[in-house]
Amino acid sequence: MSAESIAADAEGLARALAEHGVGYGDRVAVMLPNCAEYLVAGRACALLSALLVPVNFHLKADEVAWILEDSQAKVLLTDGDVEPPPGCVLLRPGTRSSDGELPDVEVLPSPAFMFYTSGTTGRPKGVVHGGRPTAERQQQVQDMLAVLWGFTADDVYLLCGPAYHAGPGGYAFSTLYNGGDVVVMPTWDAREFLRLVDEEGVSTSFMTPA
């Protein structure tokens, strides 16, 4: 999928988010397995200058509750059985609106993130990558990554790791920013990985050694 292929869905979701008061600097938590909706949500947040808060769907209920409360998420987008805290609206994948007014904010070229640490020595801590979300800052980050890794519009990126992780998910959005295409693997499967690399012409991916 490309940035163009998710544009209409992203605008529809952005309008739905705006109807629930999401705007500049607000947090939108996304707890989903690898799927197209994850990329749609990221682009929708960029349209609103909101922060995308990826949530590990393997976490326990109390851990998810902590992240939602600590991040002050206005919306949780998930297909899971989760009870959001007061002030946080639950939305399901596929939620769209054609009526909601998009706020007059600076559109980000790529989504800004608030990632949570693993919480090795205590509660997970939210880390806003790059500080306050601005178009200039996001463009600088993505241009730097393009130079560092040689991303081009000809790339086909295979998202085979968890999208909620800064590496696999982050580079998927970098690929879209640079005009490339993203292929999404819902779960890891070695044979499926090799098939997709061959059939989709995959040129780049993000993996960690076992």
N, C-alpha and C positions, 0 to 999 in steps of 0.2 A: 504494500500500500504506500501511497505517496501523500505529501501534504495536501495536494489538490483533491485526492480521493476522500479525505476525511473533513474537508473544509465545511461542507454543508452541515454535517452532523455536529461538528464542533460549534458552529454558530447556533444551532438549535439548542445544544446543551448549555452554551453560554447564556442564552436568553432565559433558559429555565433557572440557571443559577442566579442570574440577576434578579429574577422575580422573588428569590429568597434573600435578597439583600447583599449578594456577593459583589464586591467591587475591589478597588485598589487595595492591595496588601492583605486582603482577607484570606483565610485558609480553607482550602477544600481538601478534605481527606478522601483518599481513594484506596479502597481495600478490595482488590480484584486479582484473580489469576491473570496470567498473560492472555491478552485479548485485544482486539481492535479498539474496544471502548476505552482502554487505558490511554491509548494515544489520542483518542478524541477528547478525553478529559484534560489531558495536558494542553492541547491546543485551545480548548475552551477557557482554561485558566489564563493562558497567555492573552486571549482576547479581552479579558477583564483585568489584567495586571494583578491577578490573584496568585497566591502561592499554592502549589500542588504539594500535598502532604502524603507521600506514599506510606501505606500501612501494610505490614507483613500479615498476610491472611492466615499464617500458621500460629499467630500469637493467641494466648488465652484471653478470655473475656475481660479479666481485670487489667491485663496489659493493654488491650485495645482501648478500654475506657480511660486509662491514664493518658494515652497519647491524644485522644480526642479532647479531653479536658485541658491538658497542658497546652496543646496547640491552639485552643480556642477555635476549633474548626466550626465554621458556620454550616457546612454541609458534609455529610458522609455519603459517598457513592459506593455502593457495595451490593453484591448478590448474596451476602451472608446473612445469618440470623444474628443481628446485632441490635442492641437497644442503645441508641445514641443518647448522650447526656442532654439535659435541658439547654435549649438554645442552639442545638445542632439538628438540622433537618436531614432525614433519611431519604435518599433518592436511589432509584434502581437503574441499572444499565438500560439504555434505550430511552431514558427521559429526554424529551425535547419540547421546545416551545417555539411557536412562530410569532408570538405576541409580545413577549417580554422586551422591554427597551434595554439596549446595551448602554451602560454608563459611558459618559464622555471621559475616557481614560486613555492613556498611552498604551497602544497594543504592543505586546512584547513579541520579538521575532521568534522566541523559543521560551517554553515555560520556566519560571523560577521555582525552585524547590525548597521545601523545609524537610530535611531528612532527620530521622531519629537514630541515635547511636544504639549500640547493642545493649547498653546498660550493664556493662561488666561489673562495675563497682557500685552500682546504685540504680536509680531509675534512669531509663533512656532519656537523653537530652535532645531537644530539637535544635538543629543547626540550619540556619538560613544560608544557603549558598549564595555568595556574592552580595550579601547585604540587601538594602532596599531594592525592590525590583524596578529596574528602568530599562527601556529599550536599548539605550547606549551600552549599559553594562552587559546585558545579555548578548548583544552583538559582539562585544569585545571577547567574551568568554567563548562563544561559538567560533569566532574567527581564529582565536588562539588554538582551539582544539583542531580545527581544520588544517592549520599549518603544522601542528605537532604530529597528527596522525595521517595527514595527507588525504582527508576526506574530499570527495568530489561528487558532482551530480550523477556520476555514472555508478556510484556504489550501490550495492544491495546488501543491506545489513540484516543478519539473522538474529532476532531476539530469542535466545535459547535459555538464558538465565532469568531469574525472577525480576520482573519489571519494577518491583518495589525497591530493588537494590540500585545504588547510585551508578554502578558500572553498566550493567546490561540495559537498564531503563534510560539512563542518561544519554548513552550513545545512540539509542534509538531516536531520541529527539534531535541529537546532533545530526544524524543522517538526514532526517526530514528537513532540518534547517538548511542543509547544503544541497537540497534538491534530489537526494537519493531516495531509494525505496526501502521499506522495512517489511520483512517476512517474520511472522509471529509464530513461535512454537508454544502451544499451551502448556506442555510439560516436556521434560527432557526425555529423549529417546535417541540412542546412538544411531540406530539404523535410519530413523526419520531425519536426523540431522544430516547424515550423509546424502540421503535422497534429496533433501531440500537444497543442499549446497550444489548438487549436480543439476537439478531441474530448474532452480530459480536463479542460477548464476550468482550465487552468494560470493561477495568479495571481502566481507569483513564481519566480525562477530566479537563478542566479549565473553571469555571463558576463564575460569580459574583452574589451576591444576588440582587433581584429586589428592 
